[in-house]
Amino acid sequence: MKFVDEVHIHVKSGDGGPGAVAFRREKYVEKGGPSGGDGGRGGDVRLVAESRLTTLLDYRYQPRHFARSGQGGMGSDCNGADSENLVLKVPVGTLVKDEATGDVLADLSAEGEEFIAARGGRGGLGNMNFATSTRQTPRFAQDGGKGEERHLVLELKLLADVGLLGFPNAGKSTLISRVSRARPKVADYPFTTLVPHLGVVAYKDGLSFVMADIPGLIEGASEGAGLGHQFLRHVERCRVLVHVLDLSDTGVGREPLRDFDVLNRELAKFSATLAEKPQIIAANKIDLTDARERLKKLTQAMKRKKRTVFPISSATGEGLPKLLDEVARQLFGGPQAPGEKVKRRPRRAEAAR
């Protein structure tokens, strides 16, 4: 399935049905009076978050959505039927923005959360509502209200606890495939991953967390180099970032410490809030030749920055338990020592309840 995380759509709710102009015409009933019923209400356009959806692809090919109008009023005091609401299902984590102003109208971040994108018009009143003692035969009725019309931008931000960041071919896809059941494409060339991937990591004591593999960034991404910043929105909701550094000899003049500084500058250009998120440094490919020597230089440099480096090998699994322990400590507050059980810290959604 093609991954689409931003679409522009046009929605319009239904118009209200017009009220009726009618009079009673029955045998043996003289001067029956007005009997025009009210029009029905137009249908709303509603966006509902659905956890089983992972892409906005359907709205790329069908961007226009219109709810039905309400039924018109009828004689014999019969009101028109209200129209059903038009329900558009979107993935959990979808932002709804006004296309003209860019204002965020809704953040559908929970299963079943709903936003009324356009309200249906009210039904018009029939002529029976306008009869008075001095105006007993009103020959007019009310038109139905017009439905709302909007141009919206739907922007998907994946919901994950941990985001993997790094240069292309740093080993992020191998890492997420090693610790979860996610199976992104893995190959020995840059930009193997073209779309974000999610994986659920089963940790100790029944705890788990969601990890996101974000396509590789390069220097100049803020100016559109490589894949640009188009996927960084998916780590804005993450609570912890794992910065995967490549210890191998790439042959293109890259160094782990420089990679770290370059990507942090790119993060700051994209979002100051994102740049301030907690980061865990994972030095990958420790199993390769000369990687240990590069690790020493990286560790010494990071000590001066008061940062801890976690050496790992996504290919062999070396160092991954310690890395996951640190991720769990950042997310849940534990474990603090070997053998100590994790003290679960309530998540934001649970704390709100």
VOGU-3710 file (C-alpha; in Angstrom, 3 decimals, decimal comma):
1> mkfvdevhih> 0,000/0,000/0,000  1,332/3,436/-0,949  2,088/5,657/2,044  0,468/9,109/1,793  0,732/11,466/4,762  -0,669/14,764/3,430  -3,703/15,465/1,265  -5,940/18,411/0,358  -9,683/17,785/0,411  -12,873/19,751/-0,266
11> vksgdggpga> -15,884/18,993/1,944  -19,433/20,336/1,891  -22,253/19,483/4,248  -25,819/19,036/3,091  -28,248/21,930/2,691  -31,353/21,982/4,825  -34,598/20,981/3,128  -37,085/23,791/2,341  -40,302/24,091/4,296  -43,555/23,325/2,468
21> vafrrekyve> -46,469/25,588/1,600  -49,626/23,473/1,820  -53,208/23,633/3,066  -55,580/20,969/4,265  -57,935/19,837/1,559  -60,265/17,215/3,005  -63,877/16,426/2,364  -66,179/17,892/4,963  -63,339/19,987/6,434  -63,881/23,645/5,711
31> kggpsggdgg> -60,995/26,092/5,904  -58,525/23,441/7,010  -55,706/25,924/7,353  -51,960/25,689/6,597  -50,361/22,241/6,840  -46,873/22,640/5,325  -44,248/20,647/7,214  -40,631/21,584/8,017  -37,657/20,591/5,913  -35,118/18,068/7,156
41> rggdvrlvae> -31,619/18,929/8,340  -28,660/18,485/5,989  -26,016/15,913/6,834  -22,735/16,825/8,547  -19,307/15,885/7,220  -17,465/14,213/10,102  -13,887/12,954/10,362  -13,403/9,945/12,639  -10,047/8,480/13,718  -9,640/4,784/12,867
51> srlttlldyr> -6,663/2,804/14,213  -6,759/0,227/11,404  -5,907/2,875/8,810  -2,278/3,807/8,168  -2,426/6,108/5,144  -4,452/8,931/3,593  -4,186/7,331/0,156  -7,957/7,171/-0,468  -8,262/10,957/-0,186  -5,482/11,497/-2,718
61> yqprhfarsg> -7,693/9,972/-5,422  -11,047/11,209/-4,094  -10,561/14,708/-2,657  -14,172/15,976/-2,916  -16,804/14,858/-0,388  -20,409/16,079/-0,180  -23,082/15,150/2,347  -26,715/14,786/1,248  -29,227/17,581/1,679  -32,262/17,250/3,928
71> qggmgsdcng> -35,647/16,285/2,513  -38,155/19,061/1,834  -41,266/19,455/3,982  -44,590/17,998/2,842  -48,288/18,617/3,265  -50,482/17,174/6,021  -48,028/18,510/8,643  -45,345/16,038/7,506  -41,734/17,056/8,116  -38,924/16,102/5,727
81> adsenlvlkv> -36,379/13,523/6,844  -32,962/14,574/8,155  -30,065/13,447/5,985  -27,478/10,987/7,312  -24,061/12,338/8,239  -21,156/11,646/5,904  -18,428/9,915/7,961  -14,855/10,035/6,623  -12,439/7,701/8,385  -8,839/8,824/8,812
91> pvgtlvkdea> -5,793/7,261/10,558  -5,208/7,965/14,220  -2,741/10,845/14,436  -4,297/12,972/11,686  -4,124/16,749/11,959  -6,938/18,722/10,319  -5,920/22,164/9,056  -7,712/24,987/7,293  -6,146/25,265/3,846  -6,462/29,047/3,619
101> tgdvladlsa> -5,135/30,025/7,055  -3,078/26,987/8,061  -4,825/26,916/11,467  -5,064/23,518/13,164  -8,754/22,723/13,567  -8,434/19,281/15,172  -5,884/16,696/16,255  -7,431/13,226/15,982  -4,935/11,395/18,173  -7,182/8,748/19,764
111> egeefiaarg> -9,304/5,891/18,421  -12,863/7,036/17,700  -12,120/10,735/18,146  -14,404/12,812/15,945  -14,344/16,257/14,342  -17,262/17,912/12,550  -15,570/19,328/9,475  -18,758/20,891/8,071  -22,154/21,246/9,763  -25,321/20,546/7,832
121> grgglgnmnf> -27,819/23,332/7,153  -30,948/23,496/9,265  -34,300/22,645/7,737  -36,666/25,455/6,720  -39,956/25,985/8,547  -43,197/25,106/6,790  -46,077/27,565/6,474  -47,947/25,962/9,368  -45,426/27,653/11,683  -46,375/31,138/10,486
131> atstrqtprf> -50,134/31,006/11,079  -51,432/33,599/13,542  -54,815/34,971/14,498  -54,385/37,796/12,011  -52,611/35,767/9,308  -54,460/32,497/9,072  -53,405/31,483/5,560  -49,674/32,191/5,169  -48,609/31,403/1,625  -44,909/31,292/2,254
141> aqdggkgeer> -42,359/29,006/3,950  -38,728/29,184/4,922  -35,868/27,986/2,750  -33,399/25,524/4,257  -30,034/26,765/5,545  -26,955/26,332/3,394  -24,444/23,702/4,409  -20,864/24,652/5,300  -18,130/24,309/2,713  -14,433/23,976/3,517
151> hlvlelklla> -11,074/23,295/1,940  -8,965/21,267/4,377  -5,479/19,814/4,652  -5,162/16,404/6,314  -1,691/15,769/7,695  -0,783/12,427/9,215  1,665/12,251/12,114  2,365/8,692/13,179  1,946/7,920/16,875  5,141/6,383/18,230
161> dvgllgfpna> 6,974/6,466/21,552  10,461/6,236/20,055  11,796/7,654/16,790  14,925/6,389/15,011  16,966/9,121/13,322  20,174/8,928/11,345  21,890/9,297/8,013  20,916/6,943/5,171  22,296/3,410/5,538  23,064/3,915/9,244
171> gkstlisrvs> 21,219/0,684/10,108  17,888/2,021/11,375  15,798/-0,452/9,378  17,908/-3,389/10,543  17,575/-2,172/14,132  13,769/-1,941/14,088  13,489/-5,317/12,341  15,716/-6,827/15,052  13,743/-5,563/18,067  10,202/-5,741/16,596
181> rarpkvadyp> 8,186/-7,513/13,905  8,426/-4,590/11,505  9,963/-5,668/8,208  11,174/-2,597/6,295  13,330/-3,032/3,224  17,009/-3,614/4,142  19,821/-3,201/1,597  23,416/-1,931/1,382  22,636/1,315/-0,439  21,366/4,728/0,776
191> fttlvphlgv> 17,673/5,682/0,944  16,491/2,076/1,147  13,643/3,256/3,383  11,352/5,644/1,522  8,427/5,742/3,977  8,217/5,555/7,790  7,727/2,149/9,424  6,247/1,349/12,839  7,146/-1,602/15,036  5,959/-2,668/18,499
201> vaykdglsfv> 8,870/-3,540/20,799  7,961/-6,085/23,484  10,002/-5,138/26,557  10,217/-6,707/30,018  7,471/-7,083/32,645  4,722/-6,925/30,040  5,676/-3,431/28,887  5,904/-2,464/25,242  6,428/0,643/23,171  6,082/1,713/19,552
211> madipglieg> 9,212/2,533/17,551  9,238/4,495/14,266  11,898/4,122/11,569  12,188/7,464/9,755  13,796/7,656/6,278  17,386/8,921/6,390  18,239/12,604/6,600  21,274/14,277/5,091  22,889/17,678/5,375  20,758/20,301/3,673
221> asegaglghq> 17,506/18,420/4,251  15,880/21,695/5,344  16,554/23,005/1,817  15,104/19,876/0,222  18,255/17,761/-0,151  17,680/14,005/-0,188  14,154/13,289/1,032  14,082/16,648/2,793  12,123/17,157/6,001  8,894/15,633/4,708
231> flrhvercrv> 8,928/12,749/7,212  10,169/14,545/10,335  6,579/15,378/11,288  6,239/11,707/12,237  8,690/12,009/15,150  7,183/15,223/16,536  4,908/13,128/18,760  7,720/10,808/19,907  8,820/11,109/23,510  12,363/9,846/22,902
241> lvhvldlsdt> 14,651/9,992/19,856  17,316/7,347/19,202  20,112/8,855/17,128  21,715/6,003/15,162  25,336/6,788/14,202  27,282/4,761/11,636  30,703/3,536/12,849  31,629/1,961/9,519  33,983/3,466/6,957  31,455/4,859/4,493
251> gvgreplrdf> 34,120/6,073/2,073  32,417/9,469/1,641  34,310/11,394/4,311  31,658/11,090/7,005  32,429/10,875/10,719  29,995/9,824/13,474  30,471/13,019/15,493  29,963/15,224/12,453  26,845/13,233/11,498  25,484/13,858/14,982
261> dvlnrelakf> 26,065/17,616/14,829  24,728/17,933/11,268  21,449/16,137/11,990  20,868/18,083/15,195  21,199/21,299/13,217  18,651/19,957/10,717  16,286/19,072/13,569  16,590/22,591/14,993  15,791/24,106/11,584  12,656/21,984/11,350
271> satlaekpqi> 11,374/22,459/14,912  12,912/23,851/18,091  10,672/21,547/20,141  11,880/18,500/18,223  15,531/19,439/18,749  14,976/19,604/22,523  13,521/16,096/22,850  15,571/13,535/24,847  18,104/11,769/22,622  19,796/8,418/23,055
281> iaankidltd> 22,972/7,917/21,043  23,341/4,469/19,488  26,706/3,844/17,795  25,862/1,142/15,257  27,907/-1,476/13,343  30,305/-2,130/16,214  30,961/-5,579/14,723  32,812/-4,163/11,705  36,571/-3,734/11,275  38,013/-0,535/12,783
291> arerlkkltq> 34,644/0,329/14,352  36,062/0,012/17,881  38,674/2,656/17,146  36,021/5,083/15,880  33,919/4,268/18,950  36,727/5,417/21,277  36,962/8,799/19,554  33,176/9,186/19,567  32,857/8,235/23,245  35,537/10,722/24,292
301> amkrkkrtvf> 33,914/13,513/22,307  30,474/12,729/23,723  31,820/12,711/27,278  32,789/16,335/26,793  29,175/16,959/25,755  28,041/14,990/28,843  26,327/12,378/26,703  26,423/8,578/26,922  27,086/6,421/23,874  25,498/2,969/23,543
311> pissatgegl> 27,556/0,784/21,168  25,363/-1,699/19,272  25,291/-3,987/16,298  21,900/-4,204/14,628  23,177/-7,152/12,596  24,379/-9,339/15,495  22,249/-7,956/18,342  25,256/-6,888/20,416  24,405/-4,087/22,851  20,695/-4,019/22,023
321> pklldevarq> 19,492/-5,070/25,518  21,326/-2,128/27,127  19,957/0,237/24,507  16,386/-0,943/25,133  16,932/-0,620/28,887  17,873/3,030/28,388  14,854/3,603/26,141  12,595/2,043/28,799  14,207/4,171/31,496  13,441/7,307/29,494
331> lfggpqapge> 9,868/6,209/28,768  8,808/4,498/31,982  11,408/5,511/34,560  13,233/2,143/34,919  14,958/-0,194/35,339  17,531/1,578/37,500  19,700/-1,422/38,291  20,203/-5,003/37,014  17,342/-7,209/38,143  15,208/-4,293/39,271
341> kvkrrprrae> 11,670/-4,286/37,918  10,466/-1,419/35,797  8,396/1,150/37,650  5,875/2,128/35,091  5,332/5,831/34,588  1,771/6,599/33,398  1,548/7,847/29,827  0,004/11,206/29,031  -3,312/9,671/27,937  -3,565/7,611/31,135
351> aar> -2,626/10,568/33,327  -5,348/12,659/31,685  -7,959/10,076/32,614
//
